[in-house]
Amino acid sequence: MDAIDVLVDAFGRAQGDAHRAVEGLTADELSWRADAEANPIAWLVWHLTRVQDDHVADLAGTEQVWTADGWARRFDLPLDDASIGFGHTSEQVASVRVEDPALLTGYLDAVTARTVAHLRTLAGDDLDEVIDDRWDPPVTRGVRLVSVVDDDIQHAGQAAYLGGLVRRRR
C-alpha cells in the first residue's frame, strides 16, 4: 500500500463514518443542537464535505462539486456559494437545515468520488510538492490532504457522537 492508497482509504473511512452518523435521522434530529451554540449533525457533515470539496478542487484546479454539479441549488441554503463554514455565526450554523440525510450523503459521495479521482492522478512524489509557502514550514500537497482528511474524521466523529445522543432521546 502506498501513500495514495492510504489517503484513498482514509477519505473512504471518513465518508463511511459520516454516512453512519446521519443514517435514519429526521430533519429535526439532523438539526438538533446540544446547546444553543453547538454545531448540529447536518452542519457538521455539510461543513466537512464543503471543506473537502473546496480544498481538493483547489489542489486539482477544478470547480467545486458544490457549484459545478448543482449541489448548491439542491441544498438551497441562505449562504453564499463560497461559504464552507469557517467563521459561521450561530445563526449561519442554524441555517444549514437539511430535510433528508440522503442530500448530505449524496453530496459527500460526489465529493469523495472527485477526491479519489484526483488522488488517483497523483504519484507519491506529488505529495511533496509545496502548494503554499506562506507557512513555516511550507505546506505540501500531502500535508494539505492529510489536514483535510483529519478535519473530515474529526467532524464525522462529532456527528456520530451527536447521532448517538439523538437516538437515545427517541
Backbone bond lengths (Angstrom), bond angles and torsions (degrees), N, CA, C in turn:
res aa  C-N    CA-C-N  psi(-1)  N-CA   C-N-CA  omega(-1)  CA-C   N-CA-C  phi
1 M - - - 1.458 - - 1.531 107.65 -
2 D 1.323 116.34 127.71 1.460 119.74 178.33 1.535 110.16 -100.12
3 A 1.318 116.94 179.29 1.462 122.32 -175.65 1.533 111.93 -60.78
4 I 1.310 118.01 -37.60 1.465 120.84 178.82 1.524 109.59 -63.99
5 D 1.326 117.24 -43.74 1.467 120.79 177.85 1.531 111.49 -61.10
6 V 1.321 116.68 -38.29 1.469 120.62 178.75 1.531 109.58 -63.73
7 L 1.318 117.05 -43.60 1.469 120.09 178.58 1.524 111.62 -64.72
8 V 1.327 116.93 -42.96 1.474 120.37 177.56 1.528 109.46 -58.42
9 D 1.319 116.64 -45.48 1.452 120.99 179.05 1.531 111.10 -61.66
10 A 1.313 117.43 -44.82 1.472 121.12 -178.31 1.520 111.75 -63.16
11 F 1.332 117.23 -44.16 1.468 119.20 177.97 1.527 110.46 -64.41
12 G 1.320 116.99 -36.97 1.463 120.14 177.16 1.519 112.23 -65.06
13 R 1.320 117.05 -36.91 1.463 120.41 177.95 1.529 110.80 -66.45
14 A 1.321 116.55 -42.83 1.468 119.87 177.84 1.531 110.12 -61.35
15 Q 1.319 116.29 -41.19 1.465 121.73 178.00 1.529 110.20 -60.21
16 G 1.319 117.12 -48.54 1.457 121.02 179.49 1.519 112.32 -62.49
17 D 1.328 116.79 -40.94 1.466 120.84 178.29 1.528 110.85 -61.06
18 A 1.319 116.44 -43.71 1.474 120.17 -179.80 1.528 110.76 -66.38
19 H 1.320 117.18 -40.52 1.467 120.80 177.00 1.527 110.49 -56.86
20 R 1.325 115.89 -49.74 1.467 119.81 -178.98 1.520 111.72 -63.83
21 A 1.318 117.72 -33.11 1.463 121.48 -178.61 1.527 111.90 -64.81
22 V 1.330 117.85 -36.45 1.469 120.63 -174.62 1.525 113.70 -98.66
23 E 1.319 116.65 -11.19 1.468 121.04 -174.26 1.533 112.13 -55.01
24 G 1.326 114.69 125.07 1.457 121.19 174.18 1.520 115.88 77.17
25 L 1.323 117.96 6.52 1.459 119.80 -178.37 1.528 111.39 -86.32
26 T 1.302 115.60 148.75 1.468 122.39 175.85 1.525 109.24 -84.91
27 A 1.313 116.39 169.74 1.465 121.23 176.97 1.528 110.50 -58.39
28 D 1.324 117.41 -42.57 1.466 120.08 179.33 1.518 111.48 -65.19
29 E 1.318 116.98 -38.12 1.464 119.84 178.51 1.525 111.39 -69.27
30 L 1.324 117.08 -38.01 1.459 120.60 177.09 1.526 111.41 -63.91
31 S 1.329 116.68 -29.10 1.467 122.02 -176.85 1.520 113.79 -97.66
32 W 1.334 117.46 -2.50 1.461 120.69 -178.22 1.524 110.64 -62.95
33 R 1.341 115.11 136.82 1.457 121.07 179.46 1.527 108.59 -117.45
34 A 1.310 116.74 131.67 1.465 121.46 -179.40 1.529 111.52 -62.74
35 D 1.324 117.10 -28.82 1.468 123.02 169.48 1.525 107.22 -151.51
36 A 1.292 116.88 178.83 1.470 121.09 -171.88 1.530 113.70 -61.75
37 E 1.310 117.73 -23.56 1.464 120.92 -177.58 1.528 113.49 -108.62
38 A 1.317 117.56 -2.39 1.473 120.80 -175.44 1.523 111.35 -73.33
39 N 1.310 115.59 151.88 1.458 121.27 176.18 1.524 109.28 -82.35
40 P 1.332 117.46 127.99 1.466 119.98 176.81 1.534 111.83 -80.38
41 I 1.302 115.13 168.22 1.458 121.99 -178.43 1.531 111.46 -56.82
42 A 1.315 117.15 -46.74 1.472 119.74 -178.18 1.522 110.72 -58.08
43 W 1.323 116.71 -45.34 1.462 119.45 -179.73 1.522 110.67 -64.36
44 L 1.335 117.63 -43.65 1.466 121.05 -178.47 1.529 111.84 -59.23
45 V 1.319 116.61 -46.15 1.469 119.64 -178.41 1.523 110.52 -72.13
46 W 1.322 117.19 -39.66 1.474 120.18 175.87 1.526 109.43 -60.48
47 H 1.322 117.08 -47.38 1.464 122.09 -177.38 1.527 111.99 -63.07
48 L 1.327 117.70 -46.97 1.464 118.72 -178.74 1.526 109.97 -62.18
49 T 1.315 116.80 -33.96 1.464 120.53 179.49 1.517 111.08 -73.84
50 R 1.347 116.19 -40.66 1.470 119.46 178.70 1.523 110.84 -63.32
51 V 1.345 117.45 -41.55 1.463 120.15 179.77 1.522 109.93 -63.48
52 Q 1.317 116.98 -46.26 1.469 120.32 178.71 1.521 109.73 -59.85
53 D 1.317 117.31 -47.18 1.464 121.86 -179.15 1.528 110.32 -58.91
54 D 1.317 116.76 -49.35 1.462 122.49 -178.24 1.527 111.57 -60.69
55 H 1.327 116.58 -50.77 1.456 120.29 -173.81 1.526 112.33 -71.77
56 V 1.323 117.35 -41.21 1.463 119.37 -179.44 1.532 110.67 -70.87
57 A 1.316 117.55 -38.30 1.470 119.50 176.24 1.529 110.10 -60.62
58 D 1.330 116.55 -40.17 1.457 120.04 177.50 1.536 110.47 -62.31
59 L 1.322 116.89 -45.20 1.471 120.66 178.83 1.528 112.12 -63.20
60 A 1.329 115.85 -38.35 1.467 120.67 -176.75 1.526 112.67 -84.39
61 G 1.339 116.60 -13.36 1.464 119.74 -177.49 1.514 112.18 71.45
62 T 1.343 116.41 35.65 1.464 121.36 -178.76 1.526 110.26 -123.04
63 E 1.316 115.04 166.51 1.454 120.35 172.80 1.528 108.11 -72.51
64 Q 1.317 115.94 149.01 1.455 120.12 178.53 1.523 110.95 -66.45
65 V 1.326 115.84 146.70 1.461 122.38 175.01 1.531 109.63 -57.40
66 W 1.323 117.49 -35.64 1.465 124.62 -178.57 1.524 111.42 -49.56
67 T 1.319 116.22 -47.03 1.465 119.90 -178.89 1.523 112.35 -97.60
68 A 1.328 117.41 -39.21 1.465 120.95 -175.86 1.518 112.49 -63.55
69 D 1.329 116.72 -35.73 1.459 120.22 -175.23 1.529 113.42 -108.09
70 G 1.329 117.09 12.56 1.461 121.03 172.91 1.520 116.95 80.32
71 W 1.336 117.73 13.42 1.466 118.68 -179.37 1.520 111.89 -68.19
72 A 1.314 117.91 -33.06 1.472 120.33 178.30 1.527 110.17 -59.59
73 R 1.328 116.86 -41.91 1.469 120.48 177.95 1.528 111.54 -66.71
74 R 1.331 116.85 -40.74 1.470 120.20 -179.34 1.520 112.04 -65.12
75 F 1.320 117.24 -39.77 1.464 120.32 178.55 1.524 110.95 -73.16
76 D 1.342 116.75 -35.97 1.466 122.94 177.56 1.534 111.95 50.74
77 L 1.324 115.51 52.22 1.463 120.77 -179.63 1.525 110.49 -89.21
78 P 1.321 116.98 151.76 1.468 120.10 178.79 1.537 111.04 -82.42
79 L 1.315 115.72 49.34 1.454 122.59 -178.86 1.521 109.32 -129.70
80 D 1.308 115.87 155.71 1.454 120.75 174.07 1.526 108.82 -62.93
81 D 1.314 117.56 143.25 1.462 121.39 -179.62 1.530 112.66 -58.84
82 A 1.332 117.46 -24.12 1.460 120.69 -179.99 1.528 112.35 -80.96
83 S 1.313 117.93 -10.63 1.459 121.42 -176.65 1.533 110.95 -66.06
84 I 1.343 115.45 132.75 1.461 120.31 176.31 1.525 111.30 -122.45
85 G 1.325 116.76 1.59 1.456 120.56 175.37 1.509 115.72 108.44
86 F 1.329 118.95 -19.57 1.464 119.83 178.79 1.522 109.79 -62.53
87 G 1.327 116.18 128.99 1.450 121.25 177.43 1.514 115.29 76.99
88 H 1.313 118.06 11.57 1.462 120.61 -179.89 1.526 111.03 -61.52
89 T 1.317 114.87 140.21 1.455 121.16 171.42 1.529 108.30 -76.97
90 S 1.305 115.95 169.02 1.460 120.24 176.98 1.526 110.68 -58.81
91 E 1.315 116.86 -37.68 1.469 120.92 179.85 1.526 111.16 -67.86
92 Q 1.314 116.99 -39.90 1.464 119.81 177.60 1.527 110.84 -66.39
93 V 1.317 116.56 -39.86 1.466 120.11 176.75 1.521 109.27 -59.13
94 A 1.334 116.39 -46.53 1.471 121.18 -178.80 1.521 112.09 -64.74
95 S 1.329 117.10 -23.94 1.474 119.95 -177.66 1.525 112.36 -74.43
96 V 1.322 117.88 -12.96 1.463 121.09 178.29 1.530 106.97 -85.09
97 R 1.315 114.15 80.19 1.458 121.59 -179.44 1.529 107.73 -107.19
98 V 1.319 115.35 132.05 1.460 121.49 -176.70 1.524 107.50 -128.45
99 E 1.321 116.44 128.41 1.469 121.05 -177.71 1.523 113.45 -80.36
100 D 1.336 116.67 -27.85 1.462 120.68 -173.36 1.526 109.07 -134.88
101 P 1.333 117.97 125.63 1.462 119.14 178.57 1.529 112.99 -57.72
102 A 1.322 117.98 -24.42 1.466 121.06 -179.80 1.529 111.82 -63.77
103 L 1.323 117.77 -25.60 1.461 119.85 176.16 1.528 109.27 -67.31
104 L 1.325 116.69 -45.33 1.464 120.90 177.98 1.522 111.57 -62.47
105 T 1.320 116.64 -48.01 1.460 119.51 -176.55 1.531 111.72 -72.21
106 G 1.314 116.99 -30.81 1.468 119.39 176.12 1.516 111.55 -63.68
107 Y 1.331 115.65 -45.17 1.463 119.59 177.83 1.526 110.14 -64.96
108 L 1.327 117.08 -44.66 1.462 120.91 178.35 1.532 110.84 -59.08
109 D 1.318 117.18 -43.31 1.467 120.56 179.87 1.527 111.07 -62.53
110 A 1.327 116.43 -41.30 1.466 120.02 179.60 1.531 110.86 -65.52
111 V 1.324 116.62 -41.72 1.467 120.20 179.50 1.527 110.77 -68.61
112 T 1.313 117.18 -42.35 1.461 119.76 179.23 1.526 110.98 -63.67
113 A 1.325 116.86 -39.08 1.469 119.99 176.76 1.528 110.27 -61.22
114 R 1.331 116.49 -42.76 1.472 120.04 178.48 1.531 110.45 -66.01
115 T 1.327 116.17 -39.06 1.470 120.32 178.58 1.526 110.54 -62.19
116 V 1.326 116.61 -48.22 1.468 120.81 -179.65 1.528 110.10 -63.03
117 A 1.319 117.15 -40.91 1.468 119.72 178.01 1.530 110.42 -60.44
118 H 1.320 117.11 -42.03 1.466 119.65 177.77 1.524 110.53 -65.56
119 L 1.326 117.01 -45.13 1.461 120.07 179.89 1.519 111.19 -57.84
120 R 1.320 116.56 -38.57 1.468 121.05 -178.34 1.530 112.56 -69.20
121 T 1.351 118.35 -11.77 1.467 121.00 175.22 1.521 111.70 -86.91
122 L 1.338 116.63 -8.82 1.455 121.25 -173.40 1.524 111.84 -98.23
123 A 1.313 113.98 152.00 1.469 121.51 168.58 1.525 106.59 -105.34
124 G 1.301 116.64 161.89 1.455 120.86 -178.49 1.518 113.29 -53.30
125 D 1.333 117.48 -38.41 1.465 121.24 -179.50 1.526 112.22 -65.35
126 D 1.331 117.33 -26.22 1.464 120.68 179.58 1.525 111.48 -63.27
127 L 1.320 117.01 -24.19 1.459 120.44 -179.16 1.518 111.89 -69.02
128 D 1.337 117.89 -18.20 1.461 122.76 179.66 1.531 113.06 -86.08
129 E 1.331 116.90 -7.02 1.469 120.39 -178.52 1.521 110.23 -64.84
130 V 1.324 116.71 128.12 1.462 121.53 176.03 1.517 108.22 -74.92
131 I 1.338 115.39 124.70 1.462 119.83 -178.56 1.524 112.39 -113.99
132 D 1.339 116.72 -10.69 1.468 120.62 -179.70 1.519 108.08 -152.60
133 D 1.343 114.71 105.45 1.463 118.98 -177.56 1.529 112.75 -95.44
134 R 1.326 116.82 13.97 1.465 120.37 177.21 1.530 111.86 -78.51
135 W 1.316 117.77 -6.36 1.457 122.94 -177.46 1.521 110.02 -110.46
136 D 1.313 116.19 160.17 1.452 121.82 174.98 1.517 107.90 -126.44
137 P 1.315 119.82 105.87 1.465 125.66 5.47 1.531 111.38 -77.77
138 P 1.314 116.35 160.73 1.463 120.12 177.36 1.529 111.41 -58.92
139 V 1.318 115.27 149.54 1.469 121.40 -177.82 1.524 109.51 -87.07
140 T 1.321 114.92 129.10 1.465 120.45 176.57 1.530 109.36 -96.21
141 R 1.315 114.84 167.01 1.466 121.00 176.24 1.542 109.76 -57.12
142 G 1.317 117.05 -42.64 1.456 120.83 -179.67 1.525 112.18 -64.11
143 V 1.319 116.68 -44.06 1.472 120.17 178.60 1.528 109.88 -62.62
144 R 1.318 117.81 -41.27 1.471 120.40 179.27 1.526 110.43 -62.13
145 L 1.315 116.95 -44.98 1.467 120.56 -179.68 1.526 111.62 -64.86
146 V 1.322 117.59 -40.62 1.465 120.17 176.89 1.519 109.93 -65.02
147 S 1.319 117.79 -38.61 1.465 121.47 177.54 1.527 111.07 -61.05
148 V 1.317 116.54 -42.76 1.470 120.99 179.99 1.520 110.69 -65.81
149 V 1.320 117.59 -47.46 1.462 119.39 -177.91 1.531 110.63 -67.86
150 D 1.317 117.98 -32.57 1.463 121.35 175.31 1.530 109.96 -63.97
151 D 1.321 117.45 -45.14 1.463 122.12 177.07 1.529 110.28 -60.72
152 D 1.326 116.42 -43.90 1.469 120.95 178.66 1.525 111.40 -58.94
153 I 1.323 116.38 -47.39 1.462 120.45 -176.98 1.525 111.11 -66.16
154 Q 1.331 116.51 -40.60 1.466 118.87 178.18 1.528 111.30 -61.82
155 H 1.321 116.84 -47.47 1.471 119.75 -178.51 1.524 111.87 -69.34
156 A 1.325 117.69 -35.64 1.464 119.63 175.92 1.525 109.95 -64.01
157 G 1.317 117.22 -38.13 1.459 120.99 176.52 1.522 112.00 -65.08
158 Q 1.323 116.59 -40.90 1.467 120.34 176.02 1.525 110.41 -61.77
159 A 1.326 115.92 -43.69 1.467 120.20 179.41 1.523 110.52 -63.92
160 A 1.328 117.32 -39.49 1.471 120.82 178.96 1.529 110.48 -64.31
161 Y 1.313 116.92 -42.54 1.461 120.60 178.07 1.529 110.67 -60.40
162 L 1.326 115.92 -48.54 1.463 119.70 178.58 1.527 111.18 -62.88
163 G 1.330 116.33 -38.50 1.461 119.88 177.28 1.520 111.18 -59.44
164 G 1.331 116.49 -39.63 1.460 120.18 176.20 1.516 111.76 -63.15
165 L 1.320 117.02 -42.54 1.468 121.03 177.89 1.526 110.65 -62.66
166 V 1.319 115.89 -44.56 1.468 120.97 -178.95 1.534 110.33 -62.46
167 R 1.303 116.63 -44.83 1.457 119.97 -178.85 1.528 112.09 -65.45
168 R 1.321 117.61 -32.63 1.476 121.13 177.08 1.522 111.38 -70.07
169 R 1.336 116.59 -25.51 1.477 120.85 -178.79 1.533 112.27 -76.60
170 R 1.314 117.27 -14.08 1.471 120.96 -175.87 1.520 111.02 -62.95
